[in-house]
Amino acid sequence: MTDFTSRRLEIDALRALWAIRHHGGITRAAEALGLSQSAVSHKIKRLETSLDCDLLSRKPGASMFTAAGEDLLDYAGRILSLHDEALLSLSKTSLAGRVALGLTEDTTCTDLARILGRFRRLHPNVSVRTKVRMSLILRGMLERGELDAAIVQVFAHEVRPTDAVLFREQLHWVKHPDLSLPPDGPVPFLSFDDECFYRRWAFDIGQDGGVVLETVFECSSAAGIVAAVNSGLGAALLSSRHLQPDMEIITHGLPAPPALAYVVRRGRKVRNPALDTLVAEIESEISRYGGLALAS
């Protein structure tokens, strides 16, 4: 057993461990952190040596982390959060002002919530007013000058040079495995409501190939669409985070959906030092972790 006083929890190693969990493996974690795979592996091995225990399971078919690794991850998240907040506190300024920020529902319970909480603690004289709406509505509010910035979902080809990309994922057509889609008749479509840009794509570009969609279920929440898919009511467009093991991805017969991105988008001609600082902190978090985790 390694002597307790000789053990060390290196911040870079903890960040690498957290990135492996966040990105689902060493290879993707290395890409996100801008390191080689061997460099990430070396950081983890050195941490395992220091702690005298295995953190990653290297057995085929086993879960990614050992029990000790799972335990350490719980602490790693808190340690990294406090470490980063401490560094930011040393460089904070007497910032004041107001920020009108838009969020989508699925970004309110994510890394972004933690960043906003930290921002409030570090800058108590900045008032952040948050509105939660669907992406299409938030984009309209930005255009009308009702928001200073918004965190929205867009198609990947719509990302602007001034956007800060938080997360990328794929959009899929899905159905229940027991559901057979008609080869000639209309496809039963499980749709988000009129303010969803998935729906607009489906009825605009998605039907160009001669596919006819018939809306049989409409719901504003992803949870409702997921439940309808699992019940075998029809086919739906869902992002990768909302896929479940018992869903079947449809690869033939329907147009391939475009990729998605979550971005921080600023309002036009907005000059706001408080907003500049908030966006800079979000971008710094992206740089450290190679992206932000979003809830499924």
C-alpha positions in Angstrom: 0.0 0.0 0.0 1.3 3.4 -1.0 2.0 5.7 2.0 -0.9 8.1 2.3 1.3 11.2 2.4 2.8 10.3 -1.0 -0.5 10.2 -2.8 -1.4 13.1 -5.0 -4.5 14.0 -7.0 -3.1 16.0 -10.0 -5.6 18.4 -11.5 -4.6 17.5 -15.1 -5.0 13.8 -14.4 -8.4 14.4 -12.8 -9.4 16.5 -15.9 -8.3 13.6 -18.2 -10.3 11.1 -16.1 -13.4 13.4 -16.2 -13.0 13.8 -20.0 -12.9 10.0 -20.5 -16.3 9.8 -18.7 -17.6 12.8 -20.5 -16.6 11.8 -24.0 -17.0 8.0 -23.6 -13.4 6.8 -24.0 -9.7 7.6 -24.1 -9.6 8.2 -27.8 -12.4 10.8 -27.9 -11.2 12.4 -24.6 -7.7 12.8 -26.1 -9.2 14.5 -29.2 -11.3 16.8 -27.1 -8.4 17.8 -24.9 -6.0 18.3 -27.8 -3.6 15.6 -26.5 -2.4 12.3 -27.9 -4.0 9.1 -26.7 -0.8 8.0 -25.1 -0.5 11.2 -23.2 -4.0 10.7 -21.7 -3.3 7.1 -20.9 0.0 8.1 -19.2 -1.8 10.6 -17.0 -4.3 8.0 -15.9 -1.6 5.4 -15.3 0.4 7.8 -13.2 -2.7 8.6 -11.2 -3.4 4.9 -10.7 0.2 4.4 -9.5 0.0 7.3 -7.1 -3.3 6.0 -5.6 -2.2 2.3 -5.8 -5.5 1.2 -7.5 -7.0 0.7 -10.9 -9.4 3.4 -12.1 -10.1 2.1 -15.6 -11.3 -1.4 -16.2 -9.3 -3.1 -18.9 -11.3 -6.3 -19.1 -13.2 -6.9 -22.4 -16.9 -6.4 -21.9 -16.6 -4.7 -18.5 -17.8 -1.2 -17.6 -15.3 1.6 -18.4 -14.5 2.4 -14.8 -13.7 0.3 -11.8 -15.5 0.9 -8.5 -12.6 3.0 -7.3 -12.8 4.9 -10.6 -16.5 5.6 -10.1 -15.9 6.8 -6.6 -13.1 9.1 -7.6 -15.2 10.6 -10.4 -17.7 11.8 -7.9 -14.9 13.7 -6.1 -13.2 14.8 -9.4 -16.2 16.8 -10.5 -16.3 18.7 -7.3 -12.5 19.2 -7.1 -12.3 20.5 -10.7 -15.2 22.8 -10.1 -13.7 24.3 -7.0 -10.2 24.5 -8.6 -11.5 26.4 -11.6 -13.7 28.7 -9.5 -10.7 29.5 -7.3 -8.6 30.5 -10.3 -11.4 32.7 -11.7 -11.9 34.4 -8.3 -8.3 35.6 -8.3 -8.8 37.4 -11.6 -12.3 38.7 -11.0 -13.1 42.3 -11.5 -15.8 44.6 -10.1 -18.2 43.6 -12.9 -21.7 45.0 -12.9 -24.6 45.1 -15.3 -27.5 43.0 -16.7 -27.6 40.0 -19.1 -30.7 38.7 -20.7 -30.0 35.1 -21.5 -32.0 32.5 -23.3 -31.8 28.7 -22.6 -33.5 25.6 -24.0 -35.1 23.2 -21.5 -32.4 20.5 -21.9 -29.6 22.9 -21.2 -30.9 24.0 -17.8 -29.8 20.8 -16.0 -26.3 20.6 -17.4 -22.7 21.9 -17.1 -24.2 25.3 -18.1 -26.2 25.5 -14.9 -23.0 25.0 -12.9 -21.2 27.7 -14.9 -24.1 30.1 -14.4 -24.1 29.4 -10.6 -20.4 30.0 -10.4 -20.7 33.2 -12.5 -23.3 34.5 -10.0 -21.1 33.8 -7.0 -18.1 35.5 -8.7 -20.0 38.5 -10.0 -22.8 39.2 -7.5 -23.4 42.7 -9.1 -24.4 41.2 -12.4 -28.1 40.4 -12.8 -28.6 37.5 -15.2 -32.3 37.1 -16.3 -32.9 33.7 -17.9 -35.7 32.7 -20.2 -36.3 29.1 -21.2 -37.9 28.6 -24.6 -37.5 26.3 -27.6 -34.5 27.1 -29.9 -36.6 28.5 -32.7 -38.3 31.0 -30.4 -35.0 32.0 -28.8 -33.5 32.7 -32.2 -36.4 35.0 -33.0 -35.9 36.8 -29.7 -32.3 37.3 -30.5 -33.1 38.8 -33.9 -35.6 41.2 -32.3 -33.1 42.3 -29.6 -35.1 40.8 -26.7 -32.1 38.8 -25.6 -28.4 39.5 -25.3 -27.4 35.9 -26.0 -28.9 32.5 -26.1 -27.8 28.9 -25.9 -29.7 27.3 -28.8 -29.7 24.2 -31.0 -29.1 24.6 -34.7 -28.3 22.5 -37.7 -24.5 22.1 -38.0 -24.4 23.8 -41.3 -26.1 26.9 -39.7 -23.3 27.5 -37.2 -22.0 31.0 -37.5 -18.3 32.0 -37.2 -19.2 34.1 -34.1 -21.0 31.1 -32.4 -19.3 29.3 -29.6 -20.0 25.5 -30.1 -20.8 23.7 -26.9 -21.8 20.3 -28.2 -22.3 18.4 -31.5 -24.5 15.4 -32.1 -26.5 13.6 -34.8 -30.2 13.7 -35.5 -31.9 10.3 -36.3 -35.1 8.9 -37.6 -36.2 6.3 -35.0 -39.1 3.9 -34.3 -39.9 0.9 -32.2 -38.5 -2.4 -33.7 -42.0 -3.9 -33.8 -43.4 -1.1 -35.9 -43.5 -1.7 -39.6 -43.6 1.4 -41.7 -45.9 1.3 -44.8 -43.8 0.9 -48.0 -46.1 3.2 -50.1 -48.6 5.0 -47.8 -47.9 7.9 -45.4 -45.4 7.5 -42.6 -46.9 8.0 -39.1 -44.9 10.9 -37.7 -44.4 11.7 -34.1 -43.8 15.4 -34.1 -42.7 18.2 -31.8 -44.9 21.3 -32.0 -44.9 24.1 -34.6 -42.0 25.9 -33.0 -39.6 23.0 -33.6 -37.1 23.3 -36.4 -36.9 19.4 -36.6 -40.5 19.5 -37.7 -40.0 22.3 -40.2 -37.1 20.4 -41.8 -39.2 17.2 -41.9 -42.1 18.8 -43.7 -39.9 21.0 -45.9 -36.7 19.2 -47.0 -37.6 15.8 -45.4 -40.4 15.1 -47.9 -38.5 16.1 -51.0 -37.7 12.4 -51.8 -41.4 11.6 -52.2 -41.9 10.5 -48.6 -45.3 11.6 -47.2 -45.5 12.2 -43.4 -48.8 12.1 -41.5 -48.6 13.6 -38.0 -50.3 11.2 -35.6 -48.8 12.6 -32.3 -47.7 16.1 -31.4 -45.8 17.0 -28.2 -43.5 19.9 -27.1 -41.3 17.7 -24.9 -38.6 15.2 -25.8 -39.9 12.9 -23.0 -43.3 12.7 -24.7 -41.8 11.9 -28.1 -39.6 9.2 -26.5 -42.6 7.6 -24.8 -44.6 7.7 -28.1 -41.7 6.0 -30.0 -41.4 3.3 -27.3 -45.2 2.7 -27.6 -44.8 2.0 -31.3 -47.0 4.9 -32.4 -44.8 6.0 -35.3 -41.4 7.4 -36.4 -39.8 10.4 -34.9 -36.7 12.7 -35.2 -34.6 12.4 -32.0 -31.0 13.5 -31.2 -28.4 11.0 -30.2 -28.8 11.9 -26.5 -32.4 10.8 -26.4 -31.9 7.4 -28.1 -32.7 4.4 -26.0 -31.5 0.8 -26.4 -34.9 -0.5 -27.5 -35.2 2.1 -30.3 -34.4 1.2 -33.9 -32.6 3.8 -36.0 -34.2 4.1 -39.5 -31.5 4.1 -42.1 -33.5 3.5 -45.3 -36.6 5.0 -46.8 -36.4 8.4 -45.2 -34.0 11.4 -46.0 -30.9 11.5 -43.8 -31.3 14.2 -41.2 -28.6 16.9 -40.8 -26.2 17.0 -37.9 -26.9 19.3 -34.9 -24.9 21.7 -32.8 -25.6 23.5 -29.5 -24.1 27.0 -29.6 -23.9 30.2 -27.6 -25.2 32.9 -30.0 -25.1 36.6 -29.3 -27.6 39.2 -30.3 -26.7 41.5 -33.1 -24.5 44.5 -32.2 -24.6 43.7 -28.5 -21.9 45.4 -26.4 -22.0 44.2 -22.9 -18.9 43.6 -20.6 -20.9 41.3 -18.3 -22.0 39.2 -21.3 -18.4 39.2 -22.7 -17.2 37.8 -19.4 -19.9 35.1 -19.2 -19.3 34.0 -22.8 -15.5 33.9 -22.1 -16.0 31.7 -19.1 -18.2 29.3 -21.1 -15.6 29.2 -23.9 -12.8 28.6 -21.4 -14.8 25.7 -20.0 -15.1 24.3 -23.5 -11.4 24.6 -24.0 -10.6 22.8 -20.7 -13.0 19.9 -21.2 -13.4 19.7 -25.0 -17.1 20.5 -24.9 -19.9 20.6 -22.3 -22.1 17.8 -21.1 -25.8 18.1 -21.9 -28.5 16.1 -20.1 -30.4 13.4 -22.0 
